[in-house]
Each structure stands twice: as structure tokens, then as C-alpha cells.
């Protein structure tokens, strides 16, 4: 982990904040992205002297591109990009609105796509890198019907992750693509 540049979305709380602190404690250079600026800076303060906080709304492609640029401007490279930002809602399928499903796909799928597409040119140029998409056990086993839209969005994220892995495998074997299912 020493000196590795690790971009983490959704870094103002939860898994993202814990990961940022761990990266910093192990000598890495965490780049933290999230909407909640005050909380983001608090986490950055606990994530080591090298931590860089970049307030951003990852549902906006331009913000995600700006996060990548900030990391590259400051550190010259990105080693790992963690698409962690996410949101859940509690609704049965029969209760879902168009807005419910659209929001789940925007936050849990499209924001990850924006991250992938922001960092991939850099990884292709370097010939290496690691993309980590934080999914959920509910992506593989939709055991909670009241988490229907969340499960569907995380299943879509898992499909994108697997597809990207296959896309890169032959030409870029040192660009790794992982999915984590807490």
C-alpha cells in the first residue's frame, strides 16, 4: 500500500471513510470524493498527511472527471480506483416509482461507470491499475424484497464489472477489475 494512490468515492462515511483511513495508515495516498464537504474533510484529516479531499457529486460525470484530474495533478498517477459511492432505498417492487429506480441506477451504477471511464484512459496508458466496484451480497442473492431497486442496481453493477474484466483481459492483463460484495 505504501505510496499507492487510491481514489475512493463515497468517502465521507461508512466503508469509504474506513477505507480512506486504512489506506492512509498504511502509507498510501488516499483521494477522497463525496458530496458532504465537511464530513469529507474530517475523514481526510484522519487519513494521513497525503490525503486529498475532492468534494464531488459522483452522479455528475464532470465531477468524476474532475476527481481523476485532481488525483493526477497532485500525485501523477492513480493506482486504484474504488467506486464505493452508493445509496439504498426500501421499497417493494410493487411500490417502486420511476424516480426510485432511476435514482438507484444513477447512484449505484452510472456513478461507477463514470469512475471507470474517467480512470481507464490513464490505466491503458500505464498498462496497469485496479478498479474496485463495491457491490452487495444482495446483487447475487436478492433475499430482501423490500430492497428490490437496490438489489437490481447492484446486480447491474456486477454485470458491468464482469463485462469490463472480460473486455480488458487479453490486451491489458495488468488492469484488474474487482467486485466486493459486503
C-alpha positions as CSV (number, residue, x, y, z in Angstrom):
1,X,0.0,0.0,0.0
2,X,3.0,2.3,0.5
3,X,2.7,5.3,-1.8
4,X,-0.2,3.9,-3.7
5,X,-2.7,6.4,-4.9
6,X,-6.2,5.2,-4.1
7,X,-9.3,7.1,-5.2
8,X,-12.3,6.4,-3.1
9,X,-15.8,7.6,-3.9
10,X,-18.4,7.9,-1.2
11,X,-15.6,8.5,1.2
12,X,-17.3,10.8,3.7
13,X,-18.8,7.9,5.8
14,X,-19.1,4.2,6.2
15,X,-17.0,1.8,4.1
16,X,-15.4,4.7,2.1
17,X,-14.3,6.6,5.2
18,X,-12.9,3.4,6.9
19,X,-11.0,2.5,3.7
20,X,-9.6,6.0,3.4
21,X,-8.3,5.9,6.9
22,X,-6.8,2.4,6.4
23,X,-5.1,3.5,3.1
24,X,-3.6,6.5,4.9
25,X,-2.5,4.4,7.9
26,X,-0.7,2.0,5.6
27,X,1.3,4.7,3.9
28,X,-1.0,5.1,0.9
29,X,-2.2,8.3,-0.7
30,X,-6.0,8.4,-0.4
31,X,-8.0,10.7,-2.7
32,X,-11.4,11.1,-1.1
33,X,-14.5,12.1,-3.1
34,X,-18.0,12.7,-1.7
35,X,-20.7,15.4,-1.7
36,X,-20.7,16.2,2.0
37,X,-17.7,18.6,2.2
38,X,-17.4,19.0,5.9
39,X,-17.5,15.2,6.6
40,X,-15.2,14.6,3.7
41,X,-12.5,17.0,5.1
42,X,-13.0,15.4,8.6
43,X,-12.2,12.0,7.1
44,X,-9.3,13.3,5.1
45,X,-7.9,14.8,8.4
46,X,-7.9,11.2,9.8
47,X,-6.4,9.7,6.7
48,X,-2.8,10.9,6.8
49,X,-0.9,13.9,5.6
50,X,-1.0,12.7,2.0
51,X,-4.9,12.6,1.9
52,X,-6.6,14.7,-0.8
53,X,-10.3,15.6,-0.3
54,X,-12.1,16.5,-3.6
55,X,-15.8,17.4,-2.9
56,X,-17.8,15.9,-5.8
57,X,-21.2,14.6,-6.7
58,X,-20.3,11.3,-8.5
59,X,-23.7,11.3,-10.2
60,X,-22.3,14.0,-12.4
61,X,-19.8,12.8,-15.0
62,X,-17.9,16.2,-14.9
63,X,-17.4,15.9,-11.2
64,X,-15.9,12.4,-11.5
65,X,-13.6,13.6,-14.3
66,X,-12.5,16.4,-12.0
67,X,-11.7,13.9,-9.2
68,X,-9.4,11.9,-11.6
69,X,-7.7,15.1,-12.8
70,X,-7.2,16.3,-9.2
71,X,-5.5,13.0,-8.3
72,X,-3.3,13.0,-11.4
73,X,-2.4,16.7,-10.9
74,X,-1.4,16.1,-7.3
75,X,0.2,12.6,-7.5
76,X,0.9,12.0,-11.2
77,X,-0.8,8.6,-11.2
78,X,-3.7,6.6,-9.9
79,X,-3.1,3.0,-8.7
80,X,-6.5,2.0,-7.5
81,X,-10.0,3.5,-8.1
82,X,-12.7,2.4,-5.7
83,X,-16.3,3.0,-6.8
84,X,-17.8,2.9,-3.4
85,X,-20.5,5.7,-3.5
86,X,-23.9,4.2,-3.2
87,X,-27.4,4.6,-1.8
88,X,-30.2,2.2,-0.9
89,X,-34.0,2.6,-0.6
90,X,-36.6,0.4,1.0
91,X,-39.5,-0.4,-1.4
92,X,-41.1,-3.5,-2.6
93,X,-41.2,-4.0,-6.4
94,X,-44.9,-3.2,-6.4
95,X,-44.3,0.2,-4.8
96,X,-41.3,1.4,-6.9
97,X,-41.7,4.7,-8.8
98,X,-39.8,5.6,-11.9
99,X,-37.8,8.1,-9.8
100,X,-36.9,5.4,-7.3
101,X,-35.4,3.1,-10.0
102,X,-33.8,6.0,-11.8
103,X,-32.0,7.2,-8.7
104,X,-30.8,3.7,-7.8
105,X,-29.3,3.3,-11.3
106,X,-27.8,6.8,-11.3
107,X,-26.1,6.5,-7.9
108,X,-25.2,2.8,-7.8
109,X,-24.5,2.1,-11.5
110,X,-23.8,5.2,-13.5
111,X,-21.5,6.8,-10.9
112,X,-19.4,3.7,-11.1
113,X,-19.4,3.8,-14.9
114,X,-18.3,7.4,-14.7
115,X,-15.4,6.4,-12.5
116,X,-14.4,3.5,-14.7
117,X,-14.4,5.7,-17.8
118,X,-12.5,8.5,-16.0
119,X,-9.6,6.3,-14.9
120,X,-9.5,3.8,-17.8
121,X,-7.5,6.0,-20.3
122,X,-4.8,6.6,-17.6
123,X,-4.7,2.8,-16.9
124,X,-4.5,1.9,-20.5
125,X,-1.6,4.4,-21.0
126,X,0.2,3.0,-18.0
127,X,-0.7,-0.6,-18.8
128,X,-1.8,-1.3,-15.2
129,X,-4.2,-0.3,-12.5
130,X,-7.1,-1.7,-10.4
131,X,-10.8,-0.8,-10.4
132,X,-12.8,-2.0,-7.4
133,X,-16.6,-1.7,-7.5
134,X,-18.4,-2.0,-4.2
135,X,-21.5,-4.1,-4.8
136,X,-23.5,-6.1,-2.3
137,X,-24.4,-9.6,-1.4
138,X,-27.9,-8.7,-2.5
139,X,-26.6,-8.4,-6.1
140,X,-26.1,-12.2,-6.1
141,X,-28.9,-13.2,-3.8
142,X,-31.9,-10.8,-3.7
143,X,-33.1,-12.1,-0.3
144,X,-34.7,-8.9,0.8
145,X,-37.7,-8.0,-1.4
146,X,-38.0,-4.6,0.2
147,X,-34.5,-3.8,-1.2
148,X,-35.6,-4.5,-4.8
149,X,-34.3,-1.5,-6.6
150,X,-31.0,-1.6,-4.6
151,X,-30.6,-5.2,-5.4
152,X,-31.3,-4.6,-9.1
153,X,-28.8,-1.8,-9.3
154,X,-26.1,-3.8,-7.6
155,X,-26.8,-6.7,-9.9
156,X,-26.3,-4.3,-12.9
157,X,-23.0,-3.1,-11.3
158,X,-21.8,-6.7,-11.0
159,X,-22.6,-7.3,-14.7
160,X,-20.7,-4.2,-15.8
161,X,-17.8,-5.3,-13.6
162,X,-17.6,-8.7,-15.2
163,X,-18.0,-7.3,-18.7
164,X,-15.2,-4.8,-18.1
165,X,-12.9,-7.6,-16.8
166,X,-13.5,-9.6,-20.0
167,X,-13.1,-6.5,-22.2
168,X,-9.6,-5.8,-20.7
169,X,-8.3,-9.3,-20.1
170,X,-6.5,-10.0,-23.4
171,X,-5.0,-6.6,-24.2
172,X,-4.5,-5.2,-20.6
173,X,-3.8,-8.2,-18.3
174,X,-2.4,-5.9,-15.6
175,X,-5.5,-3.8,-15.3
176,X,-7.5,-5.6,-12.7
177,X,-11.2,-5.3,-12.1
178,X,-12.8,-6.5,-8.9
179,X,-16.2,-6.5,-7.3
180,X,-16.6,-6.5,-3.5
181,X,-19.9,-7.8,-2.0
182,X,-20.2,-6.8,1.6
